[in-house]
Amino acid sequence: MGRISAGATCSVEGCGKPAVRSISAVKAAAAGLKISASGRRVYLCRDHYKEYKKRTRRERKLETARWKI
């Protein structure tokens, strides 16, 4: 049983919604999200994960382009 299915909450400051995804804390900090928890993994609710995807769209696109070379 993982932490998300156990009922983890969003790690962003001021948010208490249930988490749906976990990402690296380094990637979340690079995206500019204000994280309240410390550790390797950060748990994000649906809204903050969507915001994370929007902020990192260009970097993810460049990363997938490198795979094709």
C-alpha positions in Angstrom: 0.0 0.0 0.0 1.5 3.3 -1.0 1.3 6.6 0.8 -1.2 8.1 -1.7 -3.7 5.3 -1.3 -3.1 5.5 2.5 -4.4 9.1 2.5 -1.5 11.4 2.0 -2.3 15.1 1.6 -0.9 17.7 -0.7 2.6 19.0 0.3 2.1 22.5 -1.0 1.8 25.2 1.7 -1.8 26.0 2.6 -3.3 23.0 0.7 -4.9 20.1 2.5 -6.5 18.3 -0.4 -5.8 14.6 -0.9 -2.8 13.8 -3.0 -3.1 12.0 -6.4 0.6 12.0 -7.5 4.1 12.1 -6.1 7.1 13.7 -7.7 10.7 14.4 -6.7 11.1 17.3 -4.3 13.9 18.7 -6.4 11.7 18.8 -9.5 8.9 20.5 -7.5 11.2 23.1 -6.2 12.6 23.8 -9.6 9.0 24.3 -10.9 8.5 27.0 -8.3 6.0 25.3 -6.0 6.2 26.3 -2.3 6.6 23.0 -0.6 6.0 22.7 3.2 7.4 19.1 3.7 11.0 18.0 3.6 12.2 14.7 2.1 12.7 13.1 -1.2 9.2 12.9 -2.4 6.5 15.5 -2.6 2.8 14.7 -2.8 0.5 16.9 -5.0 -3.2 17.2 -5.3 -4.9 17.3 -8.7 -4.8 21.1 -9.0 -1.1 21.5 -8.0 -0.1 18.6 -10.3 -1.8 20.3 -13.2 0.1 23.5 -12.3 3.4 21.6 -12.1 2.7 20.1 -15.6 2.0 23.6 -17.0 5.2 25.1 -15.5 7.5 22.2 -16.7 6.0 21.7 -20.2 9.0 23.1 -22.0 11.6 21.1 -20.0 9.6 17.9 -20.4 9.3 18.5 -24.2 13.1 19.0 -24.5 13.8 15.9 -22.4 11.7 13.7 -24.7 13.3 15.2 -27.7 16.7 14.0 -26.4 15.4 10.5 -26.2 14.7 10.4 -30.0 18.3 11.3 -31.0 
